[in-house]
Amino acid sequence: MASARCFLAEGAQAQKRGLIRIQRALPALRGSKRIGAFRDFVMHELRKAPMGKAA
C-alpha cells in the first residue's frame, strides 16, 4: 500500500519539531462502489435544491 503524503509530519523540519506519523495510510476509496453511490446521491440531492438553499 502506498503511503499518503503528509506535509506537516514529513521531512527534516518535522523531525526537528518532534513530529511523527502515528496513523498508517488508509487505502484510497475513490474507486469504492459505496463511495461512488454516496457521491451520486449527494450530487442528485444538490441538483434538486435551489441555489444557495441546501435541503
MOPAC internal coordinates of N, CA, C and O (Angstrom, degrees):
PM7 1SCF
backbone

  N    0.0000 0     0.00 0     0.00 0    0    0    0
  C    1.4497 1     0.00 0     0.00 0    1    0    0
  C    1.5288 1   108.17 1     0.00 0    2    1    0
  O    1.2310 1   120.83 1   -47.66 1    3    2    1
  N    1.3022 1   116.01 1   132.34 1    3    2    1
  C    1.4641 1   120.80 1   179.15 1    5    3    2
  C    1.5227 1   110.01 1   -75.14 1    6    5    3
  O    1.2310 1   121.36 1   -37.30 1    7    6    5
  N    1.2954 1   115.01 1   142.70 1    7    6    5
  C    1.4630 1   120.46 1   179.91 1    9    7    6
  C    1.5214 1   110.13 1   -82.33 1   10    9    7
  O    1.2310 1   120.60 1   -43.61 1   11   10    9
  N    1.3121 1   116.46 1   136.39 1   11   10    9
  C    1.4624 1   121.54 1   176.86 1   13   11   10
  C    1.5144 1   108.98 1   -75.09 1   14   13   11
  O    1.2310 1   120.46 1   -34.32 1   15   14   13
  N    1.3143 1   116.73 1   145.68 1   15   14   13
  C    1.4628 1   121.47 1   179.04 1   17   15   14
  C    1.5187 1   109.91 1   -73.50 1   18   17   15
  O    1.2310 1   120.98 1   -41.11 1   19   18   17
  N    1.3215 1   115.73 1   138.89 1   19   18   17
  C    1.4556 1   121.03 1   175.87 1   21   19   18
  C    1.5226 1   106.30 1  -135.23 1   22   21   19
  O    1.2310 1   120.51 1   -81.52 1   23   22   21
  N    1.3146 1   116.63 1    98.48 1   23   22   21
  C    1.4496 1   121.21 1  -172.61 1   25   23   22
  C    1.5249 1   113.15 1   -71.30 1   26   25   23
  O    1.2310 1   120.05 1   161.03 1   27   26   25
  N    1.3323 1   117.51 1   -18.97 1   27   26   25
  C    1.4609 1   119.55 1   179.13 1   29   27   26
  C    1.5239 1   112.83 1   -82.77 1   30   29   27
  O    1.2310 1   120.22 1   156.44 1   31   30   29
  N    1.3286 1   117.18 1   -23.56 1   31   30   29
  C    1.4611 1   119.40 1  -174.61 1   33   31   30
  C    1.5212 1   112.73 1  -125.29 1   34   33   31
  O    1.2310 1   120.14 1  -147.46 1   35   34   33
  N    1.3153 1   117.35 1    32.54 1   35   34   33
  C    1.4566 1   121.56 1   177.12 1   37   35   34
  C    1.5171 1   109.86 1  -129.99 1   38   37   35
  O    1.2310 1   121.20 1   -25.87 1   39   38   37
  N    1.2985 1   115.30 1   154.13 1   39   38   37
  C    1.4507 1   120.96 1   173.63 1   41   39   38
  C    1.5147 1   114.16 1    88.19 1   42   41   39
  O    1.2310 1   121.50 1    -1.43 1   43   42   41
  N    1.3357 1   114.73 1   178.57 1   43   42   41
  C    1.4615 1   122.25 1  -175.53 1   45   43   42
  C    1.5271 1   112.34 1   -62.84 1   46   45   43
  O    1.2310 1   119.67 1   139.76 1   47   46   45
  N    1.3348 1   118.24 1   -40.24 1   47   46   45
  C    1.4627 1   120.74 1  -179.14 1   49   47   46
  C    1.5241 1   111.05 1   -62.83 1   50   49   47
  O    1.2310 1   120.51 1   138.56 1   51   50   49
  N    1.3263 1   116.62 1   -41.44 1   51   50   49
  C    1.4651 1   120.51 1   178.95 1   53   51   50
  C    1.5205 1   110.61 1   -64.49 1   54   53   51
  O    1.2310 1   120.72 1   138.96 1   55   54   53
  N    1.3316 1   116.22 1   -41.04 1   55   54   53
  C    1.4670 1   119.70 1   179.19 1   57   55   54
  C    1.5227 1   110.86 1   -64.76 1   58   57   55
  O    1.2310 1   119.88 1   142.24 1   59   58   57
  N    1.3084 1   117.83 1   -37.76 1   59   58   57
  C    1.4656 1   121.12 1   177.64 1   61   59   58
  C    1.5209 1   111.02 1   -62.78 1   62   61   59
  O    1.2310 1   120.66 1   145.35 1   63   62   61
  N    1.3273 1   116.34 1   -34.65 1   63   62   61
  C    1.4670 1   120.69 1   179.72 1   65   63   62
  C    1.5208 1   112.32 1   -84.22 1   66   65   63
  O    1.2310 1   120.19 1   175.44 1   67   66   65
  N    1.3356 1   117.24 1    -4.56 1   67   66   65
  C    1.4562 1   121.23 1   178.76 1   69   67   66
  C    1.5139 1   113.81 1    81.06 1   70   69   67
  O    1.2310 1   120.28 1  -160.92 1   71   70   69
  N    1.3444 1   117.07 1    19.08 1   71   70   69
  C    1.4614 1   120.46 1   179.67 1   73   71   70
  C    1.5256 1   110.24 1   -83.09 1   74   73   71
  O    1.2310 1   120.76 1   -43.31 1   75   74   73
  N    1.3073 1   116.16 1   136.69 1   75   74   73
  C    1.4583 1   121.33 1   176.11 1   77   75   74
  C    1.5180 1   109.06 1  -135.57 1   78   77   75
  O    1.2310 1   120.62 1   -26.77 1   79   78   77
  N    1.3253 1   116.43 1   153.23 1   79   78   77
  C    1.4648 1   121.81 1   177.58 1   81   79   78
  C    1.5241 1   107.79 1   -80.14 1   82   81   79
  O    1.2310 1   120.09 1   -52.90 1   83   82   81
  N    1.3359 1   117.43 1   127.10 1   83   82   81
  C    1.4563 1   120.00 1  -179.95 1   85   83   82
  C    1.5195 1   112.36 1  -112.38 1   86   85   83
  O    1.2310 1   119.92 1   169.27 1   87   86   85
  N    1.3248 1   117.76 1   -10.73 1   87   86   85
  C    1.4567 1   120.75 1   179.17 1   89   87   86
  C    1.5106 1   108.19 1  -117.92 1   90   89   87
  O    1.2310 1   121.45 1   -47.61 1   91   90   89
  N    1.3073 1   114.84 1   132.39 1   91   90   89
  C    1.4669 1   118.38 1   178.24 1   93   91   90
  C    1.5277 1   109.24 1   -71.77 1   94   93   91
  O    1.2310 1   121.08 1   -20.10 1   95   94   93
  N    1.3024 1   115.54 1   159.90 1   95   94   93
  C    1.4615 1   120.92 1   179.98 1   97   95   94
  C    1.5271 1   109.81 1   -65.58 1   98   97   95
  O    1.2310 1   120.62 1   -40.21 1   99   98   97
  N    1.3147 1   116.42 1   139.79 1   99   98   97
  C    1.4545 1   121.79 1   178.07 1  101   99   98
  C    1.5252 1   108.96 1   -91.75 1  102  101   99
  O    1.2310 1   120.46 1   -30.59 1  103  102  101
  N    1.3311 1   116.73 1   149.41 1  103  102  101
  C    1.4698 1   118.37 1   179.17 1  105  103  102
  C    1.5271 1   110.71 1   -65.34 1  106  105  103
  O    1.2310 1   121.03 1   -31.49 1  107  106  105
  N    1.3055 1   115.63 1   148.51 1  107  106  105
  C    1.4694 1   120.20 1   178.62 1  109  107  106
  C    1.5156 1   109.00 1   -66.60 1  110  109  107
  O    1.2310 1   120.57 1   -46.37 1  111  110  109
  N    1.3313 1   116.51 1   133.63 1  111  110  109
  C    1.4580 1   121.00 1  -177.44 1  113  111  110
  C    1.5228 1   112.37 1  -106.62 1  114  113  111
  O    1.2310 1   120.49 1  -176.13 1  115  114  113
  N    1.3013 1   116.66 1     3.87 1  115  114  113
  C    1.4628 1   120.29 1  -175.80 1  117  115  114
  C    1.5303 1   112.30 1   -56.20 1  118  117  115
  O    1.2310 1   119.73 1   144.73 1  119  118  117
  N    1.3210 1   118.12 1   -35.27 1  119  118  117
  C    1.4611 1   121.57 1  -178.31 1  121  119  118
  C    1.5145 1   113.64 1   -90.14 1  122  121  119
  O    1.2310 1   119.67 1  -178.36 1  123  122  121
  N    1.3260 1   118.24 1     1.64 1  123  122  121
  C    1.4578 1   122.22 1  -178.25 1  125  123  122
  C    1.5245 1   111.02 1   -67.97 1  126  125  123
  O    1.2310 1   120.55 1   -45.11 1  127  126  125
  N    1.3327 1   116.56 1   134.89 1  127  126  125
  C    1.4675 1   120.54 1   178.72 1  129  127  126
  C    1.5280 1   110.41 1   -66.71 1  130  129  127
  O    1.2310 1   119.95 1   145.10 1  131  130  129
  N    1.3266 1   117.70 1   -34.90 1  131  130  129
  C    1.4681 1   120.40 1   178.64 1  133  131  130
  C    1.5245 1   111.10 1   -65.17 1  134  133  131
  O    1.2310 1   120.95 1   136.01 1  135  134  133
  N    1.3176 1   115.79 1   -43.99 1  135  134  133
  C    1.4731 1   119.82 1   179.54 1  137  135  134
  C    1.5255 1   109.40 1   -64.90 1  138  137  135
  O    1.2310 1   120.29 1   138.51 1  139  138  137
  N    1.3278 1   117.06 1   -41.49 1  139  138  137
  C    1.4587 1   120.80 1   178.50 1  141  139  138
  C    1.5188 1   112.17 1   -62.29 1  142  141  139
  O    1.2310 1   120.42 1   138.60 1  143  142  141
  N    1.3313 1   116.80 1   -41.40 1  143  142  141
  C    1.4642 1   120.26 1   178.93 1  145  143  142
  C    1.5219 1   110.76 1   -65.10 1  146  145  143
  O    1.2310 1   120.44 1   138.37 1  147  146  145
  N    1.3217 1   116.77 1   -41.63 1  147  146  145
  C    1.4639 1   120.47 1   178.21 1  149  147  146
  C    1.5305 1   110.69 1   -64.30 1  150  149  147
  O    1.2310 1   120.54 1   135.14 1  151  150  149
  N    1.3329 1   116.56 1   -44.86 1  151  150  149
  C    1.4629 1   120.84 1   178.62 1  153  151  150
  C    1.5220 1   110.72 1   -59.44 1  154  153  151
  O    1.2310 1   120.45 1   135.58 1  155  154  153
  N    1.3449 1   116.74 1   -44.42 1  155  154  153
  C    1.4642 1   120.59 1   179.82 1  157  155  154
  C    1.5303 1   111.13 1   -62.46 1  158  157  155
  O    1.2310 1   120.40 1   138.54 1  159  158  157
  N    1.3426 1   116.83 1   -41.46 1  159  158  157
  C    1.4612 1   121.24 1   178.29 1  161  159  158
  C    1.5265 1   110.64 1   -61.62 1  162  161  159
  O    1.2310 1   120.38 1   132.21 1  163  162  161
  N    1.3253 1   116.89 1   -47.79 1  163  162  161
  C    1.4677 1   120.66 1  -178.72 1  165  163  162
  C    1.5204 1   110.27 1   -62.64 1  166  165  163
  O    1.2310 1   120.12 1   135.70 1  167  166  165
  N    1.3235 1   117.37 1   -44.30 1  167  166  165
  C    1.4634 1   120.08 1   179.63 1  169  167  166
  C    1.5320 1   111.06 1   -62.52 1  170  169  167
  O    1.2310 1   120.22 1   140.07 1  171  170  169
  N    1.3367 1   117.18 1   -39.93 1  171  170  169
  C    1.4669 1   121.28 1   178.25 1  173  171  170
  C    1.5295 1   110.41 1   -61.85 1  174  173  171
  O    1.2310 1   120.67 1   134.48 1  175  174  173
  N    1.3282 1   116.32 1   -45.52 1  175  174  173
  C    1.4672 1   120.61 1  -179.83 1  177  175  174
  C    1.5285 1   111.33 1   -65.69 1  178  177  175
  O    1.2310 1   120.21 1   140.94 1  179  178  177
  N    1.3114 1   117.20 1   -39.06 1  179  178  177
  C    1.4643 1   120.24 1   179.22 1  181  179  178
  C    1.5203 1   111.38 1   -65.89 1  182  181  179
  O    1.2310 1   120.63 1   143.84 1  183  182  181
  N    1.3147 1   116.41 1   -36.16 1  183  182  181
  C    1.4795 1   119.51 1   179.07 1  185  183  182
  C    1.5203 1   111.41 1   -67.81 1  186  185  183
  O    1.2310 1   119.75 1   150.17 1  187  186  185
  N    1.3486 1   118.07 1   -29.83 1  187  186  185
  C    1.4604 1   122.18 1   179.36 1  189  187  186
  C    1.5163 1   112.11 1   -74.88 1  190  189  187
  O    1.2310 1   119.76 1   150.38 1  191  190  189
  N    1.3224 1   118.06 1   -29.62 1  191  190  189
  C    1.4686 1   122.31 1  -175.03 1  193  191  190
  C    1.5276 1   109.79 1   -75.73 1  194  193  191
  O    1.2310 1   120.10 1   -37.95 1  195  194  193
  N    1.3500 1   117.42 1   142.05 1  195  194  193
  C    1.4738 1   119.90 1   174.43 1  197  195  194
  C    1.5317 1   109.84 1   -62.15 1  198  197  195
  O    1.2310 1   120.62 1   -29.61 1  199  198  197
  N    1.2973 1   116.43 1   150.39 1  199  198  197
  C    1.4800 1   120.03 1  -179.24 1  201  199  198
  C    1.5292 1   110.61 1   -55.46 1  202  201  199
  O    1.2310 1   121.54 1   -50.10 1  203  202  201
  N    1.3252 1   114.66 1   129.90 1  203  202  201
  C    1.4553 1   119.67 1   176.53 1  205  203  202
  C    1.5114 1   114.40 1    82.97 1  206  205  203
  O    1.2310 1   119.92 1   177.54 1  207  206  205
  N    1.3170 1   117.76 1    -2.46 1  207  206  205
  C    1.4782 1   120.82 1  -178.48 1  209  207  206
  C    1.5189 1   108.55 1  -131.06 1  210  209  207
  O    1.2310 1   120.83 1   -89.93 1  211  210  209
  N    1.3313 1   116.02 1    90.07 1  211  210  209
  C    1.4622 1   120.44 1   177.91 1  213  211  210
  C    1.5186 1   109.35 1   -67.67 1  214  213  211
  O    1.2310 1   120.72 1   -35.38 1  215  214  213
  N    1.3275 1   116.24 1   144.62 1  215  214  213
  C    1.4788 1   121.20 1  -178.59 1  217  215  214
  C    1.5103 1   112.06 1   -69.79 1  218  217  215
  O    1.2310 1   120.10 1   180.00 1  219  218  217

